[in-house]
Structure formats: structure tokens, C-alpha cells
Amino acid sequence: MKFASVTPRKDAFENALEHIIRELPQSIQWSNDGHWICFRPEELRLPAQGWKIHLSVIPVEGAELLRRIAPVLTENDVQWKVVSSGLKLIETSNGSIPLPQTGKCVTIYARDEKQFLKLLELMHSCTSDLKGPAIPTDRAYLGSQCVFYRYGAFTDRFYYDRYSGAKVYAIQNPEGKLEEDRRTPGRYKPEWVGEPEELLRIQAMEKNRPTSRHSNSNNNEFGIRNIRVRRVLKKSGKGGVFLISDTSYEQAVMKEAVYRMRVDGGGRSAHNYLDNEYRVLNLMKDTGVTPRPLDLFSTENNRYLILEYFESISLREYIHRRHVAADYNRADMHRMGIHILDMVQQCHDKGIVINDLTPNNIVVLTDGSVRLIDLELAYVRSDEGQADPLTGHTPGYVPRGREHSRRSSYADDLYALGGVFYYMASSIDPYLKYRQSHLEAAQAYLDHQSNTQLRGLGSLGIEIMSGGHVELSEIRETLVELLEQQEVTSGESMDVIEKDECNMEPEEVLRQAERMVNTL
């Protein structure tokens, strides 16, 4: 059973949507598929593909955008759609959705080229002072930070790839054959589609203007530093993570924060998150438990942070591999738990609340040691320049009810530490969102596991999340006790094994070896 509020609170964007629906003329139909609310004039007939306009806006300006464009689109008998909730609007600019969907808050379908050009100018006029993240699959109109366009399908046309069997969304080429409607960055139209001549002329005039809105943003910072991208480690709408080399380092990690992504109600964006991480890493650079910050710079309106690189895998991947291989070495796990706790302690000693301690943000190096990464949400309690903690969370590693709060307490890190210990023991995130008594359910899962070797670590995690431990020193003592018990038990087990092997007759050893060979 899902436990949710019966009357969820609506935000300004959703109130604006309700107002539009109430004021719709009878001639316009509307529908809601859960992600998009679509408005369609009854008599309108659209082609299967053509030019469409996308509008992008930061969440705090979403309601104002709707207030301005809805009357214009209704008056011009246009089919259009808009994201169905304030949460969906936030997702367009926080990097949580696929890259091709980034920034797309509103989609407008033009029935022909003439209407397309007219709507471009109308939308540009009424949104001139609004701004949103760039849409990577589209072209901006007249340098707008809100109005973008591309050529693509209006309806769901698709085929199945002959090799992979995957469903491929398609458009029809001049030969009458279906080809992929490719939504890749920088490609806003197929090669065989010509951009309207009048639009090319207008765009050329904008390009040739002597002044630029961001005239100081085009410094060749990558060339100055001789940065070469060796590998893309991660890419999303809010930015990327790259393995690079430059003039000073053979290997380093570069994190990217894209302009106007992740903008919150206070106007803070992905840039602020990256600046915050740089500040925190500088405070921690002598501890050896985080990567050393190497450089921070801006170019093309985006911000970049260069960090120390070390060969590693996430704790999530490490635990997954151990569980798949049924490698339950309790002593190793307990030692790793102590090391993770010590990293948390070092952060707290520096006055830093981690705020996002999860198996994704802890990495295991090739020698088995651990490090903390992705500290963009960390909060420095003594920093007067940071008035409020940056918000964000990973489900299961935040106390229920505090997911969207501005967390600045060490107790939040303790809860997350308990969640990490539970994950190490069970390979399951302590989320269980549909269970009201989620911690009791988590303990019941441990109790019914066929493997009991790591039950102590998992139960300790639940005790921490339940508030049974409020000091890191207490938790460390318990972990040390679990480790000592395990070492004694392991020693006794090895003695039994060695004794059994010594007492075996040579013929029995050969028979067992033969059975193993036959099995293999």
C-alpha cells in the first residue's frame, strides 16, 4: 500500500495549469498522460512531422511563462503541450531525465512553415526576459535563452531495429522510408531538411551583431590548459564527468556544471554546487580521504572543476560484486565499515556535514582503501558565506520527512552511515518507500536472509537509523567488537579446516579431487 497525502499541495506552476484548463474555449480539447498536458484545437490537422518549437525556463519562472504564452497559443489555434506538474518542470533542468529531454518545458507544433516563423517571433516577443537552460538537441532563436526549435516527428512513428530489436522513433525521408529521428546534441534537423530562408536570414543577422550577451565567456580556457578529454565517465543534462589530461597532470577528473541547470528558488544553480564542492575539497585536501581539487574555471558560460584521479569503483558496485560472488568476508566488511566511519569523523572534525553519504559517493580503490567523492551538497557549518545548505537527497539515506529540507546536522550523516552499513550487509538500499514501518521491514529482511554472516553489520545500521546511536565513537566501538569477534571465529574455523585436511587419507584427497574435475 502506498502512503501519501490525500490532498497534495499545489505550487504556482500547477495553479497556472489549472487556470488555463478552466479558461479553455469549447473548441480546444485537452488531455493528460501523466507527463504532458496536451492542448489541441478540435478541427486542427497536423502533418506527421515538421518544425516544432520548444520553450525552456527555470522553475521559478514557469508560472509566468504559462501566463504569457497560453493566450497567444489559444488565439492562434495551435496544438501544444506542457509538462504536467511542478516536479516535472524541475526535472527538465536538474539533470535527472535523459539528455535529449533537457530543458523541454513546452512543445509547440506548427502546421506549416508560415505558422512556424510567426510562432517563433510571437514566442520570442513574449518571453524576451525569461530564461532557461539550453536545449542540447535544438537551435536557439535569435540567441534566446527560452525559445528553441528543431525538425522532428509530431506523432509516434517507429520501427524495430533489425539487429537489436529495439524500438526506434522515426521520421520519413524524401524517399518515403523511415529513418531514426535522431535527438543528439547539436543536430536540430536532418541533412535533407532545409531551414526556411527567412529564418536563415534572421539568424545570420543575430550572429553578425557586434555585441554579444556573453562577450567575455569565449576565452579558450581549454586551450590555455591544454586539456584533452580521454574518456567520458558520465553525461547528463546538468553536465558531465570526464577523464582528462592537461599540462600539469597525466590523468585527472573534470566535472562540468552546465549554465542555468539545477536552479533553485534562491537562484542558486549547478555552478553554485560545483563552487561549494571546490570549497569543501580545499578544506579536506590534507586529510587524504577526498580527491584533491586542482583547478576551477569557467568558459562558454559553464563551470569546470578539475580533481585528482584515482582508479576505483563505487562502493555500490563493489558490494554488488561481492554479493554476486557470495564473497562474505565479514572481517573485510567490518574493517571497511570502520574506515568509512573514520572518514565521516574527519569531515565532522573540519565542521563539514556531508549531506549525501551513500554507496554511490564512496569509492573503493584497488588497494581496498576508501574515499569520499561528490561532495557538492556538503555544508560547512562555520561558513558565513553559505547562508543555507544546498538541497538534494538520495532516497533511503535521509530520515523520512527531511528529504527536501535544508539539512545542516551531523545527525543526518549518522542516519546515512547506518544506511550504508545496511547496504553493505544486504546489497539493498534501505528505502522501502511503500512500507510505513520501513526500518522494521528492513530488519525482517535481514532476519530471513539465508546468509547470516553480515547480519550484525546490517542490524547495526538499522540501530543507527533508529536513533540507537548518537555518537560516532559509540558506533566505532561496536564495529571493533564485531571485527574482533569475527577474527576469533575465523581463526577457530581455520583450525578445524586444517585439522580435517591433515586427518584425511591420501585416497580420500584424490577421490575428492577427481569428483571436482568431473564436475568442472
N, C-alpha and C positions, 0 to 999 in steps of 0.2 A: 504494500500500500504506500502511496506517495503522501507525504505530509507537507502540505503547502498552505499558504494563506488563501482564504476563500475570496478575499477582495484585495488583489494586489494593487499597490499604489501606482498611479499613472504619472508619468513625467510630462514635461511641456511638449515634447515631440508627439507623444501619444494623444495628448489632448488636442493638438493641432490636427492630427489624423482624424479624430472623431468629429471635429468641427467640419472638415472637408466632406466627410461622408454624409453628415446631416444636411449640408447645404447643396448636395449634388442635384442637378436637374434630373427630371424623369428620363431624359434621353440618354443618360450615361449609366452604364452598369458597372458594378464593382465586385471584386472577389478577393478572397484572402486564402492563400495556400500555406500559410504558416510562416513563410519567409517574406513574400512580397504581397502587397496590396495593389491590385491592378485596376485601372480605370479605363473603360472602353466605351466610346460612343456606339449606340446600337447599330447605326447604318454604316459604320466605317468598315471598309475592306482594305486590308493591308497586303502588300506583296509578301512573299515568303522570306525575303532578305532585302537589305538596303542599308542606308545610313541611319545610325541612331546616336543620340546624344546622351551622355552620362553627366550627372552632376555630383560633385564631391563637396563635402562640408565637414567641418569639425563638429563634434556632438553638440556643443553648447549653442551652435547657430542653426541646428536642424529645424527647430520650430519656426524660426524666422524665414528660412528657405522655403518651407511649405507655404507659409502665409503669402509670400511674394509670387510663387510660380503657379499655384493652383488656379487662381482666377484666369491667368493668361492661357494656361493649357486647356481649361474648360471652354473658354471663349473661342479657341481655335480648333475645337473638335479633334483633340489629339489623344491617341492611346499612350498611356504612360503607367509606370509602376514605381512604387517606393517601398523601402524596407518597412516591415510591419510593426516594429517596436523600437523603443529607445535602446534596448540592449542590442538589437540587430544593427542599429546605427553605430553604436560604439564599436561593434565587431568589424565594421568596414575600415576602421582606422587604428585598430590595436594589434594587428598582425596575427590574429587568431584564425583567419579564413585564408583559403588558397590565394596565392599571389595574383592571379588574373581577376579576382573579385575585389581587390583592394581599392578602397575609395568610392565604390559604386553605390551611392545612396539612392539616386533616382535614374531611371532609364526612360527615355522618350523616343518613340518610334515615328519617324517621318514617312508619310505615304509616298512622297516623291522628292526629287531633288530641289524643286522650288520651295516646298514647305520646309525642307531640311535647312536651307540657307536662311529662311525667315525665322525659324525657331532658334537657330544659333544666335542671331542678333538679338532676339527678344530675351532669351535666357541670359545672354551676356549683359544686356542693359539692366535687368532687374536683379542681378547678383553681383554687380561690379565690386562691391565692397565685402563680399563673403569669400571665405577661403576654406580649402580642404586639402588633404594630401593628394599628390599627383597620382593619376591612374596609369599604371605602367603599360597597359595594353592600348592606350588611346593617345590621341594628339590633342594638346591644349588649343583652345580657340583664342586667338589674339593675346596669347600669354596669360589667359585667365587662370586663376587658381581655383576655379569652381566648375567651369564649363569645358567638357572634353567630348571627343567624338571618335567613332570608328565605324567601319563597314562590317556587317555580320548578319547572322540569321535572326529572323523575327519569330520563327516558330521552331519547335523541336524537330529537327530533321537529323537523322543519324544513320550510320551503318555500323557493321561489326567488322573489326579488323580481322583479316583472313588468317593471320598468324597467332595473335594473342587472344582473339575472341572478344576483345574489349569493345565497349560501346563508344563510338566516335561521333561527336556532334559535327554537323556538316553544313556546307553551303553548296550551291550548284554553280559550276563553272560555265563559261560560254559554250563548251561542247556538250552541255547537258548532263555531265557526270557530277556525282557528289565527291567533294573533297573536304578534308578537315577544315573546320572553322577555327583556325589556329589563333589562340589568345595568348600570345607570347609578348614579353616586354619589347616595345619599340615597333611592333608590327600592327598598325591600326587598319590596314586594308590588304587584300590580296594583290598580287602583282598585276593581275588582269583587270583590276578596277581602277578607273581614272578618277582623280579628285576633281570636283567641279572647278572650271576655270576661274569663275568669280571668287571662289574660296581660296584658290591658289594665289590670286592677285592680292586678296585681303591679307592673307598670312605673310606674303612677301613684304608688304608694306610695314607690317608689325616688326618683322625681322630686321628691316633696314633702318629702323628708328635709331638715332644716335644715342639715346639714353636707354638704360636698362634698369628694371626694378631692382636687380641684384648685381649691379655693376662690379661689386667687389668680391663676388663669390666664385669667380672663374680662375683663380690662381691655380697654377699647376702644382698643387701640393704633392701629388703622387710622383711627378717627375723630379721635384726637388729632393724627395726622399728615396728616389729610385725604387719605388715599391713595385713588386711583381707578385701577382696573385698565383700561387701554386695549386691551390685546391679550394673549392667552395665547400665549407663544412656544413653550413645551414643557410637557407634563404627564405625569407618571408616578407610580407608587406612592410613591416616596421624596420627591416634592414637585413643584413647578412652577417655571417661569421666566416672568415676566410683564413686559410693558412698562407702566409706571405713570406717574402724575403725582402730586405732593404739594405741600405748602405751599411747599417750597423749590425744587423742580425741575419744569420743564415736562415733561421726559421723563427717566426713569431705569429701570433694570432691577431687579426684585425677585426674589431667589431664595428658595425655600421649602424647609425641611427638616422633613419630617413626623415626628411623635413616634414613637419606637421603630422606626423604619426603619433598616436597614443596621447592625444591632447586631453587633459582632464579639465574639470570645472574651474580650476585655478589658473588655467593657461599653460601649465607645465606639459612638456612634450617628451618624445623619445630622447631629445637632446639632453634634457634635464636628468633623465635616468642614467645616461651614459656619463654625464659630468659627475653625478653622485657616485657612480661606481669608481671612477678615477680617484675621487677624493678619499673614498674608503680604502681602496687598494694602496694608496700612498701612506695611509695610517698603518696599514698592516704589512708593508713591504719588508720589514726586518724580522717578521715572525716566521717566515718560511712556510706558512700554511695557505697562502694565496699566491696567484701569479703576480709577478712584479709589473707595475704599469711602466710602459716605455715611452709612450707619446700620446698626445691628444691634439687633434687639429680638425678644422672644418674646410670643406671645399664643395662647390656646387650645392650649397645650402644644406648638405648633410654633415654629420659629425662622425669622427672616426677615433677609436681608441685602440692603441697597439699594446699588446700584452706579451709577457713571457709565454713560450710554448713548452709543454711537456707531453710526452707520449702517455696517453691514458685512455681509460674508458669510464663511463659514468658508473656510479655505484649501482644504479638500476640495472645496467647491462651486466655488471659483474655478478650481482646476486642472481639474476636470471640464469646466467650460465652455470653457476654453482648448483642451483636447484634442478636444472635440466640434467646435469651430470650426476645428481644425487650426491654431491660432494659436501657433506655436512661436517666439516671440521670445526667443532664448537670452539676450540681454543683460538683458532684464527679469527673467527667471527667476534669473539669476546674481546680479543686484542684490538681488532679494528673498531669495535664499539668504543673502547677506551680512547683510541686515537681521535675519533670523531668528537667525543665529548671534550677532549683537551683542546681541539680547535675552537669549539664553541666557547670554552673558558677563555681562551686567548682573545677572542673577539670582545667578550664582555669586559675583560680587563682593560681593553682600549676604549671602553664606553660605547661599543657598537652593538646594536640589536640587528641580527642577521635578517630577520623578517621573511626569509624564503629558504629555510633549511629543508631540503628534500633530496631523495635519491638522484634526482637529475642534476643537482648543483653540488654534489660531492663526487669527485673523480678518484679512481684508483690507479696509481702509477704502476709501471712494470715491476718495480721492486716491492709492491704491496702496500706502500705508504699512501696516504690520502691527502687531498687538498680540497679547499673550498673555491668554487668559481661562481660567476654570475651574481655578483653582489650589488646589483643595481637598485634593489629595494631596501638595502641596509640603511639603518638610521643611526646617525651619530648623535647621541643624547646631549653632548656638550656643544654641538654646533649651532650657534645662534643664527647663522645664515640660513639654516634649513628649518623653517617655521613648523612645517608639518611633514610627517613621514610620507613617502610616496606609496601609493596603494597598489595592491596586486596580491594574488594568493594562488596556492596550489591546493585543490580540494583534498581533504584528508589530513593536511599538515597545518591546519589553522583551527582553533577552537570554534565550535559551532556558534554562529551568531556574530563572529568577528571577521567574517570573510572580507567585507568591504569597509571595515573600519581602518582608521589610521593608527596602525599598531606601533607602539614605542616601548613595549615592556619586555624585559628579559623572560618573563613567564611564557610569552608566546614562543620564544625559541625553545624552551623546555618542552612544551607541548609538541613542537615539530620534531625535537630529538626523540621523544617517545614514539612518534610515528615512524621515524627512520629505523629505530630498533625493531619495531613490529614488522616493517617491510623486510628487514634483513632476515628475520626468523620465518616469515611466511611467504615472501615474494608477492604479497598483496598490499595495495595501498589501503590504509585504514579509513576509507571513505564511507562505503556502505550507505549511500545517501538516502535510500528508501527505508532504512531502519531507524526508528526513533531512538532506540537504545543501542546505538551503533557500537559502543565500546564493549557492551555485554555480548553482542553478536560476534565481535572480533575475538573475544576470549573463547567463546564457544567453538569458533573455527579452530583455534589452536588446540583445544581440548580433544577435538575429533580428528586431528591430523594423525596419520599412521606413523610419520616420523616425529619422534618426541625429543630429538637431540637438541633442538634450539628453542624448545618451549619456554625455558627460563628467560631467554633474551626477549622473546615476544611478550611474555607476561610482564616483564619489567617495563616494556614500552607502554603497555596498557595502564599499568600503575602510574606512570609518569603523566600520561594524558588524562587520567582520572584525578590528578592533583595529589597523588600519594607521596610525591617527592617534590620539594620546592627548592632544593639546593643542588647544584652540580656536584658538590663534594659528597653528598649522600649517594647520588647515583653512581659516582665513581667507585665508592666503597663496595656497593652491591655488585658492580661489574667485576671488580677484582676478586671478590668472593666466588662468583660464578666461574671465573677463569681458573682460580686455584682448585676448586672442586673438579673442574674438567681435567686439569693436568694430573691430579691424583687418580681419577678414574681411567684416564688414558694410559697411565703408567701400569695400572693393575691389568688392564686389558692386554697390553703388550706382553706382560709377563706370562699370562695364560696362553697367548698365541705361541710365544717362543717355547713354552713348556710342551705344548701339544705337538709342535713341529719336531722337537727333539725326541719325543716318545714314539713317533711314527716309524713303522718298519719301512725299510727301503722299498719293498714290493708295493706297499700302500702308496708311497710317494709316486712311484712310476704309474700305478693304476690311475691315480688322480690326474696326473699329467696327461695320460693317454685320453681320459674322458674329456679333458678340457680341449685337447687338439681336435677330437672328433666333433665336439660341439661347435668349435670355430669353423 
